Amino acid sequence: MKILLLGASGLVGKNVLAQALAHPSVTSVVAPTRHPLASYPKLTNPVSDHLELLLSEGVSQGVDAVVCALGTTIGKAGSKEAFREVDYVLPLAFARSAHEHGAETFVLVSASVASVTSAMFYPRIKGEIERDIELVGFKSLTIVRPSLIGGERDEPRFREGIALRFMSIFAPILPKKLRVNPAPTIAAAILNAVTTARPGRHFRYAESMA
């Protein structure tokens, strides 16, 4: 099985990459990034400051499944428009291209708050990408909706760090859907969805990854 992995340098993506490279059913991983990754025998790592340009070079051709773990914050992106480019435009462009070239399985890392009808920008964008990825027509689509993600990020997120500490302290009394989801656990759920590739649309909610 050949996997196209988007967002391989992020917290969830790094864990998906490590688990995929170790998985016997995965023959190769194509992971386009803006900065080079460490080399591995089963890894192909196209590098470009503009990931969308890699589509014309055939990066989505010949893959069996796509995992999209792309994601940023408005603060890091710099504007709502730049955030939408990462969390909506790029995932949809890669999804359409991969589907056109025969990929049948797609796994999208979304958010527990995703809602296309939300008045708030972040949840609405997450809801819109869920909706429009489904319209692409993959045989198997899994949408993963984690809560706060536990793990070491390359760049600190101050507010998220405070929330993670709070949720860790009160984890024993919090409902599962509000507990921290460890990045390796999310990655395992993603890889399971890829390798089983059950037909239809499926959701993995935060409470199943706590």
C-alpha positions in Angstrom: 0.0 0.0 0.0 1.3 3.4 -1.0 0.2 6.4 1.2 0.2 10.1 0.5 0.7 11.9 3.8 0.0 15.6 4.1 1.2 17.4 7.2 4.1 14.9 8.0 6.0 17.6 9.9 3.2 18.3 12.4 2.5 16.6 15.7 -0.1 14.1 14.4 1.6 13.7 11.0 5.0 12.8 12.6 3.4 10.0 14.5 1.5 8.8 11.5 4.7 8.8 9.5 6.6 6.8 12.1 3.9 4.2 12.4 3.3 4.0 8.7 7.0 3.4 8.0 7.0 0.6 10.5 3.8 -1.0 9.3 4.2 -4.2 7.2 1.3 -3.4 4.9 2.7 0.0 3.9 5.1 -0.3 1.1 5.9 3.4 0.7 4.9 6.8 2.0 5.0 10.0 -0.1 5.2 13.0 2.3 5.4 16.4 0.7 6.7 19.1 3.1 8.1 22.6 3.0 11.2 21.5 4.8 13.2 18.2 4.3 12.4 15.3 6.6 14.9 12.7 7.8 15.4 10.0 5.1 14.0 6.5 5.4 14.0 3.6 3.0 10.2 3.7 2.4 9.9 7.5 2.4 9.7 9.8 -0.6 9.8 13.4 0.5 9.1 16.1 -2.2 10.0 19.5 -0.8 8.5 22.8 -1.9 7.6 26.1 -0.3 4.3 25.9 -2.3 2.9 22.4 -1.8 0.2 22.9 -4.4 2.9 23.1 -7.1 3.8 19.5 -6.4 0.5 18.4 -7.8 1.6 19.2 -11.3 4.7 17.0 -10.7 2.5 14.0 -10.1 2.9 13.7 -6.3 -0.7 12.4 -6.0 -0.4 9.7 -8.7 -0.2 6.0 -7.9 -1.2 6.3 -4.2 -3.8 4.0 -2.7 -4.7 6.2 0.2 -4.3 9.8 1.5 -3.9 10.9 5.0 -4.4 14.7 5.6 -3.0 15.9 8.9 -2.5 19.5 7.6 -3.4 22.1 10.2 -2.3 25.5 11.5 -3.6 28.3 13.7 -4.7 31.8 12.6 -1.8 33.2 14.7 0.8 31.1 12.9 -0.7 31.5 9.5 -1.0 35.3 9.9 -4.5 35.8 8.6 -7.8 34.0 8.1 -7.1 33.7 4.4 -3.8 32.0 5.0 -5.4 29.7 7.6 -8.1 28.7 5.1 -5.4 28.0 2.5 -3.8 25.4 4.8 -6.9 23.9 6.4 -9.2 24.0 3.4 -7.7 24.8 0.0 -4.7 22.5 0.1 -6.5 19.4 1.5 -9.3 19.7 -1.1 -6.8 20.2 -4.0 -4.8 17.1 -3.0 -8.0 15.1 -2.4 -9.4 15.9 -5.8 -6.1 15.1 -7.5 -5.6 11.8 -5.7 -9.1 10.7 -6.4 -8.8 11.5 -10.1 -5.7 9.3 -10.2 -7.4 6.4 -8.6 -7.0 6.7 -4.8 -10.0 5.2 -3.0 -9.2 5.9 0.7 -9.0 9.3 2.5 -8.5 10.0 6.1 -9.0 13.6 7.3 -7.8 15.0 10.6 -10.4 17.5 11.6 -11.5 18.8 15.0 -14.0 18.0 17.7 -15.7 21.4 17.2 -16.1 21.1 13.4 -19.4 22.5 12.3 -20.3 23.9 8.9 -23.1 26.0 10.5 -20.9 27.6 13.3 -20.7 31.3 13.5 -17.0 31.0 14.5 -14.4 30.9 11.8 -12.3 27.9 12.9 -15.1 25.4 13.5 -16.8 26.5 10.3 -13.7 26.0 8.1 -13.2 22.5 9.7 -16.9 21.7 8.9 -16.6 23.0 5.4 -13.5 20.8 4.6 -15.3 17.8 6.0 -18.3 18.4 3.8 -16.4 19.1 0.6 -14.0 16.2 1.0 -17.0 13.9 1.3 -18.3 15.3 -2.0 -15.0 14.2 -3.8 -16.3 10.6 -3.8 -13.8 8.4 -2.1 -14.8 4.8 -1.6 -13.6 5.0 2.0 -13.6 8.2 4.0 -12.7 8.5 7.7 -13.0 11.8 9.5 -11.0 12.0 12.7 -12.2 14.5 15.3 -9.7 14.7 18.2 -10.0 17.0 21.2 -6.8 18.7 22.3 -3.8 16.8 21.1 -1.2 15.6 23.5 2.5 15.6 22.6 5.6 17.7 22.0 5.2 20.3 19.3 8.1 21.9 17.5 6.5 25.3 18.2 4.7 26.1 21.5 1.1 27.1 21.5 0.5 29.1 24.7 -3.3 28.8 25.1 -3.3 25.2 24.0 -0.5 24.5 26.5 -2.6 25.9 29.4 -5.7 23.9 28.3 -3.6 20.7 28.1 -2.3 21.1 31.6 -5.8 21.9 32.9 -7.3 18.8 31.1 -4.5 16.6 32.3 -5.1 17.6 35.9 -8.8 17.0 35.8 -8.7 14.0 33.4 -10.1 11.5 36.0 -13.3 13.5 36.3 -13.7 14.7 32.8 -15.9 12.9 30.3 -13.8 11.0 27.7 -14.8 13.4 24.9 -13.0 16.3 26.8 -9.8 14.4 27.6 -6.5 14.9 25.9 -6.0 12.7 22.8 -2.3 11.5 22.6 -0.9 12.0 19.2 0.3 8.4 18.9 -3.2 7.2 19.7 -4.7 9.4 17.0 -2.0 8.2 14.6 -2.9 4.6 15.3 -6.6 5.3 14.6 -5.7 6.9 11.3 -3.5 4.1 10.2 -6.1 1.5 11.1 -8.6 3.5 9.0 -6.2 3.4 6.1 -5.3 -0.2 6.2 -8.9 -1.5 6.8 -10.4 1.0 4.3 -14.0 0.2 5.2 -16.4 1.5 2.5 -18.5 4.5 3.3 -18.0 7.6 5.6 -16.8 7.0 9.2 -16.0 9.2 12.2 -13.5 8.6 14.9 -14.4 10.9 17.8 -12.3 12.2 20.7 -13.8 9.8 23.3 -12.5 6.8 21.3 -9.0 8.1 21.4 -8.7 9.3 25.0 
